[in-house]
Each structure stands twice: as C-alpha cells, then as structure tokens.
Amino acid sequence: MAARGDRLGALPLAADPPSRTLDRPVGRAGALAWHPMTDAPAAQRPPWKPGTRHGYHALTYGWLVGEVVRRITGRSLGTTLD
C-alpha cells in the first residue's frame, strides 16, 4: 500500500485543497478553460511536506484526472472514454 501512495504522491500535479486558494487565481473565464485549470494547480505549492498527504478535491479532481489522461493518450478524457 505504501508503494501505491508513493506513486500517487509523485504526480506532478497538485490540487487546491478546500482550505486553501490557488496561489495563482484563474478567475471566472479561466475556470471555464482547460489550460488555466490544469496549469494553476500544477504550479501550486504544497501546503505540507510532499508525500505525507494529498490535496485532490472535488473542484479540481476532474481537471487533474483529465490532464493525466491527456498527457498519456494525447486525447481528452471524453474522447478516450467514447
């Protein structure tokens, strides 16, 4: 189980935990666009020591999963699942 947690902690994307705001706010227009919503959490500083906790949360999880799929397959999540 620890190895699985280590792999998940190594993802280059960090999310916006509910108790924090993004270091680089995206605004309303950015929240509706793919790249601002994947770039801002990726640039986010972790609020705790990396590997000790995770910060994925409901408001950013979809973009995080979609970006991992896009980086692996080169296609959007919707296209991949079609």
C-alpha positions in Angstrom: 0.0 0.0 0.0 2.9 2.4 0.7 4.2 2.0 -2.8 0.9 2.9 -4.3 0.8 6.1 -2.1 4.3 6.9 -3.1 3.4 6.8 -6.9 0.3 8.9 -6.3 2.3 11.4 -4.4 4.8 11.6 -7.2 2.2 13.0 -9.7 3.4 16.4 -10.9 0.0 17.9 -10.3 -1.1 19.4 -7.0 -4.7 20.4 -6.3 -6.3 23.2 -4.4 -7.3 21.7 -1.1 -10.6 23.0 0.3 -8.9 25.1 3.0 -6.6 27.0 0.5 -7.0 29.2 -2.5 -4.8 28.8 -5.6 -1.6 30.7 -5.4 -2.4 31.9 -8.9 -6.2 32.5 -9.1 -7.7 31.8 -12.5 -10.8 34.0 -12.4 -14.2 33.2 -13.9 -13.0 32.9 -17.5 -10.0 30.7 -16.5 -12.3 28.4 -14.5 -14.1 27.6 -17.7 -11.0 26.9 -19.8 -8.8 23.8 -19.8 -5.3 25.1 -19.6 -5.7 27.6 -16.8 -7.5 25.0 -14.7 -4.7 22.5 -15.2 -1.7 24.9 -15.1 -2.7 26.7 -11.8 -2.9 23.6 -9.6 0.2 22.2 -11.3 2.1 25.3 -10.2 0.6 25.3 -6.7 3.0 25.0 -3.8 2.0 22.1 -1.5 0.8 23.3 2.0 2.5 20.2 3.6 5.6 18.1 3.1 5.2 16.2 -0.2 4.4 12.6 0.2 2.7 13.0 3.6 -0.8 13.9 2.4 -2.7 14.6 -0.7 -4.8 17.6 -1.7 -7.0 16.5 -4.5 -10.5 17.8 -4.1 -13.9 17.8 -5.9 -13.4 21.2 -7.5 -10.2 20.3 -9.3 -10.2 16.4 -9.4 -11.8 16.3 -12.8 -9.2 18.5 -14.4 -6.4 16.5 -12.7 -7.7 13.2 -14.0 -8.4 14.6 -17.4 -4.9 16.1 -17.7 -3.2 12.8 -16.7 -5.3 11.0 -19.4 -4.4 13.8 -21.9 -0.7 13.5 -21.2 -0.7 9.7 -21.5 -3.0 9.3 -24.5 -2.8 12.8 -26.2 -6.7 12.8 -26.2 -9.3 14.4 -23.9 -10.9 12.2 -21.3 -14.3 12.4 -23.2 -12.6 11.3 -26.4 -10.8 8.5 -24.6 -14.0 7.2 -23.0 -16.0 7.3 -26.2 
